[in-house]
């Protein structure tokens, strides 16, 4: 059993009604799912929006991830717990983990050590069924699309130009590329198709960006599934699928309330991919948190170049949110890898490597300032970090006028992040935040891509083939010039080359393709290989997962 | 809005904790899913098994279904309500409806009128997520199978002899027959594949027949997914998928408690197809009901020739259950159709047609006696039934020594089924039941099929091609001679010809194929076309389903 699971199982959880009451949510507003999970009713969500002012918003982001691990979710939880510990009323907002990957490589997505959201097994498995509902909505649209063609294709869909794919919450490479509708007349017209993992579905992105159920239904209706021979887009609304999809999502759309090991309230809701989508939890959860708490701590996927940029330029822009501070998470180990050290050599002190690698952190910190956000660095301590290595990071940050706070919430829980919480509250109290998105709404789409590439990735130029430029022009002509762009590239580097660690600059960002996510409300620029359906490894974690004689889960974490 | 939905929405539901308490289930044993649905914890389920004696079991079955409708679920609910009304402590056990069909043709599967289980929208949509969990378990096994081949195929699976299919809870003809793993090396070895609707998954059947979690994990392990080139069966346990599948099903395996409009406790749990599987709710729910209540009323799918036969020869045999009475549901309208009247002509009195069609009912009644069960006929009254027509049915039944009770529970709720409840209690009090399965465990498989065909279907002979006989012999050689057989044939007739209404005899039952469901624990004999993945109609119900301005569901029923 992993130490994370051992700690989670040893914890005594409070009834979710008590957690809710402390957070200002009355029992009548809860739809319990067992004793320790609940959905917060949408009537109540609407009411607090009308009645209560907004608290402060703190974004937790990180350096470019490395195999050494950074602990971003852990820091988000630890910071929230520490804020409550020092007397703030704080809530935590996180993404829901995907079920599929649990059976591939071991490990959950609910924090770790003494900074976890619980019940961790439930959250990592079916939780409250949200992802299953999103899967069903995605696949109902697909079924209605093929059914429309089967019964005569009145909309004139060009079957070669269908872009809507089916979805499952499963790592299953066999479904990436299929030919369906085989087997004769009764089964329809054979065509190429494929499945994505559900976190990559545009339904997920639309779900996470929708303001309310009505907005959700409208977004679902705008999803483009195919083109006609004349090049006209066919939407979910054209297929009359939007309503039934919204019905499937109605219950799921209510945010999920759980608790941390320290008893902080946490909203864990929605979980879009951070490459072809924007990678953060639902707007409805974040807003609920902001109306209930003095401070909301939330997280964005991957490093700050992808995750924070999308959180700010997509989610905050579209939802009208403005963060008050941000935390950039780093570890000595990961910075050493950015400084050129192999994972196998991380056990030795290597101050020069830290000094080389800290450029990655420094650039993310600078980038956050470009958005008008005051950054604090959380240096998430691992066993084996030496005093000299830690000092090297702190000195580098000090030179930039940034506090780098050593954190031990993994080992010590809330107490281990108190200094971080105090630093964050200092930044908020100083009122330094002047949040502005990186580019204005009315900039041409190609220029938006260029702005992100130059300002955030420090690319010399953006290579957009003519065919891709023509697609962008078409999107603009269709009325989608105002939307933000969502860049799908490797999370391991500022550049499109996953091996270029540290702080590369002067590189070229190659835009291979662009896609319009009209329901979600952004244009995806694909810069590199994007895997939307993972596979299982040679020995999947699933092989050692089972129920013991008492019906308890073995081997999941 | 349908009248069923109008009645359901107008009802004031009791908190599920109160329903549970009245049924003898303490609040600590409940996992609530919202305020009106709960799962009953498996610890409690185990405890009552050890501590409390069994109540009486009443099976509700019916004549061969016709488009005129019979109201079997409605009668099951009405009878349960009426038993409580006359002072018995009764519980109702039903199947969970499948989500997919809701979007095809309008209509739910939770009873009707004043005899419904509620909350009907929840039960018909995601409910407590059981079917999604079963879908995930089914598809994890498929993913692990293809992954095993991808990474070297150490078990030597013959990819041409893979029988395991993927599953979705969706009506989607495009997925019936696909070729997967296309697109190059990274996606595996292309092969023919397909999806079934999840109620047709063997995981569903195993789930519904398992005694406890340990038995479930073992059944999952026995599921056969493929053959090797040498003809050796490859199981889920060989792929080491059984444990992770059981983990996915752990929470779902706890029975779901809801209520009827009259406040009776109802366990709605599991829902296998009634053709390629046994078509009744989970053993764990039925047994829980029997340990809690004085009388449990439960239902079997389709007409008694398929549904009751499987309930008795598969579920009761494997679970050690013995019913104390059975109710055969009929309507004047449906009997007129069995007497040759078209649906469009049902508006006119036609006593001769009733007399011709009542042979269908009479034969089902006789068949129930072959199992040693005392039958009562529930004549489910519809507007337009005339006194002379009703009398014709009652006289025919009287000649067989069977009470045919006119029921009006659809319109009148519990009061409308009091006479039925009294008749059922008379049969139970008389102690007439001598339940015996139709055939012994150790009869050869082909003879089991023959026995059902002769005794229940009244076929002259069974046509089993040599290749199919050879498969049966192989199953027996593999150690599966002792299992019951599950016949997949049309539900509309005693014969394999769906147009042969009334009481055909002397026909030939053609066995086209046989399959071994080693995890569920039966052999399926396929006699006719079996559709395991429905399609959507020209105008799917989904097109008119949507959320209104208050977030309420429109158009679902």
Interface residues (C-beta under 8 A of the other chain):
Chain A: X31 X32 X33 X34 X35 X39 X42 X99 X103 X122 X125 X126 X129 X132 X133 X135 X136 X139 X140 X142 X143 X144 X146 X147 X150 X151 X166 X168 X169 X170 X171 X172 X173 X174 X175 X176 X177 X178 X179 X180 X181 X182 X183 X186 X187 X188 X192 X193 X194 X213 X214 X217 X240 X241 X242 X243 X244 X246 X247 X248 X250 X251 X535 X536 X538 X540 X542 X543 X544 X545 X546 X547 X549 X551 X553 X554 X555 X556
Chain B: X31 X32 X33 X34 X35 X39 X42 X99 X103 X122 X125 X126 X129 X132 X133 X135 X136 X139 X140 X142 X143 X144 X146 X147 X150 X151 X166 X168 X169 X170 X171 X172 X173 X174 X175 X176 X177 X178 X179 X180 X181 X182 X183 X186 X187 X188 X192 X193 X194 X213 X214 X217 X240 X241 X242 X243 X244 X246 X247 X248 X250 X251 X535 X536 X538 X540 X542 X543 X544 X545 X546 X547 X549 X551 X553 X554 X555 X556
